[in-house]
């Protein structure tokens, strides 16, 4: 299972077509599921086993996996919050016992350079990503691209950064290799952490007992009332409106 993140219009379909065509081997049976809310594109016809998935109320996911597919690619809605979609996909996969091979993020470098506020949106995407594909680089200074990468490398993000040229990456098989390199542990086995709250701690007669709770994902944490603690920009505000 592969998840493809990124803003609408960033060239995700073209890059994904290259990854499937050059990164898979004979006998592999790929299928691509587009968000039902994502605008259809003539390019969709080039993909095998095309289907749709839907993000419903409370981030519930409705989708049907092609029974004969060996590699399934979920293309996220590039106009919606990626954290909501990750949350929904995580629950959906857990119910079915499926695992994520890799999360890919296609970056529209021109869009981010022109709208610095969008760095926070891409930062959330990259937090979940194993491979970051830098696309739409025409007219963008090399220094800007270097600085963009450095902001993550300085924080020791383990994800791969690769350039896209003419909708292609240098080594598609490397990008699709099912090796986790993401910061987030949301798709990993659940971790438990110690609750550090002095008001709730009680000392037992035989020593201190610490309460444990599941580790909460950085971007999924919510305040009382339901709003996220770490909010990100609305990507749709920076993209063309519906025709």
Protein Blocks (a to p, Z undefined) as FASTA:
>chain_A
ZZdeddehilmmmmmmmmmmmmpcehiacdddddfkbccdfklmmpghiacddddehhia
cddddfkbcbdcddddfkbcfklmmmmmmmmmmmnopacfbdcddddfklmmmmmmlmmm
mmmmmmmpcbdcdehkehpafklmmmmmmmmmmnopabdcdddeehiafblmlmmpccdf
bfblklmccdddddddfklpccdfkbccddddddddfklpccehiiafbdcddfklmgcc
dZZ
